[in-house]
Amino acid sequence: MSQSGPISITSKNLENITGTSGTFSGISLSIPSLKDLKLNSNTYSGLLSLKSSINYPNLKSIDISGSNLSMTLDDLSIDYLNISNIQNS
């Protein structure tokens, strides 16, 4: 994924998102079946905003370690969160 504007991903059946690079002004996800989100590359930058367990009832794991991402989380219930080595200023 490589894009300079916002990116929006919508799916009813997608369970995992794994990527290697991308620059976004914002990332919007509408994926209720999402279980694992892994965007742990220093080539990622932008804002990831995830709000409400109602929107992500199956989300269990978020890994943005080593990335340049900013992240806002609100009212989520997850089992694993890795934000180590965030290179965001």
PyRosetta script that sets phi, psi and omega in degrees:
from pyrosetta import init, pose_from_sequence

init()
pose = pose_from_sequence("MSQSGPISITSKNLENITGTSGTFSGISLSIPSLKDLKLNSNTYSGLLSLKSSINYPNLKSIDISGSNLSMTLDDLSIDYLNISNIQNS")
pose.set_psi(1, 125.2)
pose.set_omega(1, 174.3)
pose.set_phi(2, -144.3)
pose.set_psi(2, 118.1)
pose.set_omega(2, -173.5)
pose.set_phi(3, -160.1)
pose.set_psi(3, 147.0)
pose.set_omega(3, -179.4)
pose.set_phi(4, -98.3)
pose.set_psi(4, -20.9)
pose.set_omega(4, 179.3)
pose.set_phi(5, -93.3)
pose.set_psi(5, -168.5)
pose.set_omega(5, 178.6)
pose.set_phi(6, -70.5)
pose.set_psi(6, 151.5)
pose.set_omega(6, 175.7)
pose.set_phi(7, -120.4)
pose.set_psi(7, 139.1)
pose.set_omega(7, 179.2)
pose.set_phi(8, -126.8)
pose.set_psi(8, 129.4)
pose.set_omega(8, 178.6)
pose.set_phi(9, -122.1)
pose.set_psi(9, 125.9)
pose.set_omega(9, -179.8)
pose.set_phi(10, -129.5)
pose.set_psi(10, 131.2)
pose.set_omega(10, 178.7)
pose.set_phi(11, -163.0)
pose.set_psi(11, 149.3)
pose.set_omega(11, 175.3)
pose.set_phi(12, -94.1)
pose.set_psi(12, -20.0)
pose.set_omega(12, -171.7)
pose.set_phi(13, -120.0)
pose.set_psi(13, -6.8)
pose.set_omega(13, -178.0)
pose.set_phi(14, -67.2)
pose.set_psi(14, 129.2)
pose.set_omega(14, -178.2)
pose.set_phi(15, -108.5)
pose.set_psi(15, -29.0)
pose.set_omega(15, -175.5)
pose.set_phi(16, -133.6)
pose.set_psi(16, 139.4)
pose.set_omega(16, 172.3)
pose.set_phi(17, -124.6)
pose.set_psi(17, 122.2)
pose.set_omega(17, 176.3)
pose.set_phi(18, -133.7)
pose.set_psi(18, 133.0)
pose.set_omega(18, -179.4)
pose.set_phi(19, -138.9)
pose.set_psi(19, 173.1)
pose.set_omega(19, -178.6)
pose.set_phi(20, -123.0)
pose.set_psi(20, -23.3)
pose.set_omega(20, 178.8)
pose.set_phi(21, -163.7)
pose.set_psi(21, 157.2)
pose.set_omega(21, 175.9)
pose.set_phi(22, 162.0)
pose.set_psi(22, 147.6)
pose.set_omega(22, 175.1)
pose.set_phi(23, -124.6)
pose.set_psi(23, 125.1)
pose.set_omega(23, -174.3)
pose.set_phi(24, -135.2)
pose.set_psi(24, 147.5)
pose.set_omega(24, 171.3)
pose.set_phi(25, -77.6)
pose.set_psi(25, -22.9)
pose.set_omega(25, 176.9)
pose.set_phi(26, -171.4)
pose.set_psi(26, 152.0)
pose.set_omega(26, 178.6)
pose.set_phi(27, -120.8)
pose.set_psi(27, 122.3)
pose.set_omega(27, 179.2)
pose.set_phi(28, -115.1)
pose.set_psi(28, 125.5)
pose.set_omega(28, -179.6)
pose.set_phi(29, -119.6)
pose.set_psi(29, 131.3)
pose.set_omega(29, 172.6)
pose.set_phi(30, -127.2)
pose.set_psi(30, 78.6)
pose.set_omega(30, -172.4)
pose.set_phi(31, -138.3)
pose.set_psi(31, 85.4)
pose.set_omega(31, -177.2)
pose.set_phi(32, -62.5)
pose.set_psi(32, -24.4)
pose.set_omega(32, -179.0)
pose.set_phi(33, -85.0)
pose.set_psi(33, -3.9)
pose.set_omega(33, -176.4)
pose.set_phi(34, -60.5)
pose.set_psi(34, 126.3)
pose.set_omega(34, 178.7)
pose.set_phi(35, -107.1)
pose.set_psi(35, -40.6)
pose.set_omega(35, -175.1)
pose.set_phi(36, -131.8)
pose.set_psi(36, 130.4)
pose.set_omega(36, 176.7)
pose.set_phi(37, -121.7)
pose.set_psi(37, 115.8)
pose.set_omega(37, -176.9)
pose.set_phi(38, -129.9)
pose.set_psi(38, 104.0)
pose.set_omega(38, 178.5)
pose.set_phi(39, -128.9)
pose.set_psi(39, 63.3)
pose.set_omega(39, -171.2)
pose.set_phi(40, -106.5)
pose.set_psi(40, 65.8)
pose.set_omega(40, 177.6)
pose.set_phi(41, -134.5)
pose.set_psi(41, 142.0)
pose.set_omega(41, 179.0)
pose.set_phi(42, -71.1)
pose.set_psi(42, -0.8)
pose.set_omega(42, 176.5)
pose.set_phi(43, -92.8)
pose.set_psi(43, 3.1)
pose.set_omega(43, 174.0)
pose.set_phi(44, -95.9)
pose.set_psi(44, 133.9)
pose.set_omega(44, 171.9)
pose.set_phi(45, -145.2)
pose.set_psi(45, 153.5)
pose.set_omega(45, -178.7)
pose.set_phi(46, 135.2)
pose.set_psi(46, -168.3)
pose.set_omega(46, -177.9)
pose.set_phi(47, -114.1)
pose.set_psi(47, 125.1)
pose.set_omega(47, 174.1)
pose.set_phi(48, -107.5)
pose.set_psi(48, 121.4)
pose.set_omega(48, -178.1)
pose.set_phi(49, -123.7)
pose.set_psi(49, 119.8)
pose.set_omega(49, 178.8)
pose.set_phi(50, -124.7)
pose.set_psi(50, 123.4)
pose.set_omega(50, -176.1)
pose.set_phi(51, -130.0)
pose.set_psi(51, 128.2)
pose.set_omega(51, 169.0)
pose.set_phi(52, 78.6)
pose.set_psi(52, 126.0)
pose.set_omega(52, 175.1)
pose.set_phi(53, -62.4)
pose.set_psi(53, -22.4)
pose.set_omega(53, 176.7)
pose.set_phi(54, -62.7)
pose.set_psi(54, -37.4)
pose.set_omega(54, 179.8)
pose.set_phi(55, -78.2)
pose.set_psi(55, -24.2)
pose.set_omega(55, -177.3)
pose.set_phi(56, -133.6)
pose.set_psi(56, 64.0)
pose.set_omega(56, -173.7)
pose.set_phi(57, -67.2)
pose.set_psi(57, -21.4)
pose.set_omega(57, -177.6)
pose.set_phi(58, -102.8)
pose.set_psi(58, -2.4)
pose.set_omega(58, -176.5)
pose.set_phi(59, -68.5)
pose.set_psi(59, 122.5)
pose.set_omega(59, -177.9)
pose.set_phi(60, -120.6)
pose.set_psi(60, -21.7)
pose.set_omega(60, -172.1)
pose.set_phi(61, -143.0)
pose.set_psi(61, 129.6)
pose.set_omega(61, 174.1)
pose.set_phi(62, -128.0)
pose.set_psi(62, 126.4)
pose.set_omega(62, 178.3)
pose.set_phi(63, -132.4)
pose.set_psi(63, 105.9)
pose.set_omega(63, 175.1)
pose.set_phi(64, -120.5)
pose.set_psi(64, 26.1)
pose.set_omega(64, -178.3)
pose.set_phi(65, -59.6)
pose.set_psi(65, 141.5)
pose.set_omega(65, 176.3)
pose.set_phi(66, 74.8)
pose.set_psi(66, 1.1)
pose.set_omega(66, -177.7)
pose.set_phi(67, -90.3)
pose.set_psi(67, 176.5)
pose.set_omega(67, 173.3)
pose.set_phi(68, -105.1)
pose.set_psi(68, 20.9)
pose.set_omega(68, -177.0)
pose.set_phi(69, -79.3)
pose.set_psi(69, 146.0)
pose.set_omega(69, 165.2)
pose.set_phi(70, -98.9)
pose.set_psi(70, 151.5)
pose.set_omega(70, -176.2)
pose.set_phi(71, -143.5)
pose.set_psi(71, 137.0)
pose.set_omega(71, 169.6)
pose.set_phi(72, -119.6)
pose.set_psi(72, 130.1)
pose.set_omega(72, 177.5)
pose.set_phi(73, -122.9)
pose.set_psi(73, 138.4)
pose.set_omega(73, 179.7)
pose.set_phi(74, -142.7)
pose.set_psi(74, 121.6)
pose.set_omega(74, 173.8)
pose.set_phi(75, 57.2)
pose.set_psi(75, 49.8)
pose.set_omega(75, 176.8)
pose.set_phi(76, -111.4)
pose.set_psi(76, 147.9)
pose.set_omega(76, 174.3)
pose.set_phi(77, -119.2)
pose.set_psi(77, 101.7)
pose.set_omega(77, -178.6)
pose.set_phi(78, -125.8)
pose.set_psi(78, 159.0)
pose.set_omega(78, -179.3)
pose.set_phi(79, -91.4)
pose.set_psi(79, -29.2)
pose.set_omega(79, -173.1)
pose.set_phi(80, -140.6)
pose.set_psi(80, 129.3)
pose.set_omega(80, 176.3)
pose.set_phi(81, -136.7)
pose.set_psi(81, 120.1)
pose.set_omega(81, 178.0)
pose.set_phi(82, -118.9)
pose.set_psi(82, 111.2)
pose.set_omega(82, 177.6)
pose.set_phi(83, -122.8)
pose.set_psi(83, 22.5)
pose.set_omega(83, -178.4)
pose.set_phi(84, -66.3)
pose.set_psi(84, 148.1)
pose.set_omega(84, 176.0)
pose.set_phi(85, 58.4)
pose.set_psi(85, 31.8)
pose.set_omega(85, 173.8)
pose.set_phi(86, -61.1)
pose.set_psi(86, 132.6)
pose.set_omega(86, -175.1)
pose.set_phi(87, -105.2)
pose.set_psi(87, 27.1)
pose.set_omega(87, -177.1)
pose.set_phi(88, -82.6)
pose.set_psi(88, 138.5)
pose.set_omega(88, 177.9)
pose.set_phi(89, -99.9)
pose.dump_pdb("model.pdb")
